[in-house]
Amino acid sequence: MPEPPSVDAHRAYLKQAHFSALDGLRAVAILMVLTHHSALAQVSGLWSRGFLGVDLFFVISGFLITTLLLREQERRGRISLTGFYWRRALRILPLYFLVVTLVGGYFVLLQGEWDLAAHWGAYYLFLANFLSSHIPPLFPSWSLAMEEQFYLLWPLVMLWLPRRAWGGLLVLGVALNLVAVIGVLGRVGITAFDWGIFRLHLPDVTYAPLLLGAGLALTLHDPRGFRALWRLLGHPGAPLGLAGLLLVLLSGLLPQVLAGLPYLVVHLAMTGLLASLVLRENSWAHPLLRLAPLARIGRISYGIYLLHLLVLSGTALLAARLDLPETGAAFLLCYWGGTYVLAELSFRTYEQPFLRLRHKPFGQVAPGQSS
C-alpha cells in the first residue's frame, strides 16, 4: 500500500537545507518597511500597513531559528548554545554595532546631545524596545532588540525544558501577548511604568509573531502536525490564496488600528503563508519568490533594514537643497536605490568576512541546517 503524499513530503521537508522561497518573502517584508518610511505611506488603507513587514520578519525568524535548533538536536542529540550564539553574533553584531557606534557617536559626541548618551548605551544592550524615545536613525533597532531577546531565551527553553512543554509555553506566550494588548492586564493592576529612559508598556509588546513562527517549526517537525498542515495548506495554490486573503483583510475588512484579535488574525495568516511556502518547494508562488532580484534583496535585507533610515535622512537633506518632492520618482530612486547600494556594499565588503566564520569550531552544526 503506497504511503500518503504527506509522508514523502515530510521526508523532503526534513532534508530541505534551504527554503528557496524565503529570501523572496524577506524581500517582500523589507519592501513593505521601505514603503512605510516613504511618502507613499498613507494614514489609512492598504498603503498604511507597511509596518507589518517587521511582523513578517518575526514570523520567518521564529520559524527558522527553531527549525535549525530542532534539526541540530535530532542529528547531534543536543543543542549547542555556544554554536548557536556564535552564529547569531556573527550575523547580527558586526553591522549593528558599527551603525550604533557611528550614529550614536555623531549625535552624542559630534552634535553634543549628551542627554542621549544613556540611550546610546541601551542600544548596545539590545534594550531599544523599552526606550521611551530614540536616537532617530536607530529607531528600527527596537525590533532587533526583541529578536535578540527571543534568541537569548528560546534556546534555553528548548535546552532545559522537556519537548512536550514547548508548545504549551508558546501558546501561553501568545495568549499573554493577546491579553496585554486588549487591556486585560490593566484591569488587574498591571500597567505601564517608567524607569529612567525606559518605559515598559505591555500592550506594545509584539512577541506573538516570533512565538507563532517557532510554533510552526515545532508543528512541521512532527509528522502528525505536518500531515495536518499538509491537508490544510499543501495545495500548490495555497500561498497565493493566503497572500490574497491577507490583502483583502488589510484592505478594509480589519480595523485600521490593529490590536488584539485583529492583529492575531494577521499574524496567523502570515504564519499560514509561511507554512504553505515551506511545506513544498513547487508551489505556484515559488517561481515569483525565486526571481533573482527579489532573492538578492531578501539576502541583504538585514543591511537594508539597519541602513535605510540613514539613507532616508541623507536623501531628505539632498532633496531639500534641490527642491525635490518626497513623492517624486527622483527622491524614491535615491532613497531606495541608495539603500540597496549601501546594503550591498556592506554585505560584500564588511558582513561576509564575519559570516565566513560561522562554521568554524564554535558555530558548527550537523548537516541539514535550514537557512
Secondary structure by P-SEA (a helix, b strand, c coil): ccccaaaaaaaaaaacccccaaaaaaaaaaaaaaaaaccccccccccccccaaaaaaaaaaaaaaaaaaaaaaaacccccaaaaaaaaaaaccaaaaaaaaaaaaaaccccccccaaaaaaaaaacccccccccccccccaaaaaaaaaaaacaaaaaacccccaaaaaaaaaaaaaaaaaacccccccbbbbbcccbbbbcccccaaaaaaaaaaaaaaacaaaaaaaaaaccccaaaaaaaaaaaaaaacccccccccaaaaaaaaaaaaaaaaaacccccccccccccaaaaaaaaaaaaaaacaaaaaaaaaaaaaaaccccccaaaaaaaaaaaaaaaaaaaacccaaaaaacccccccccccccc
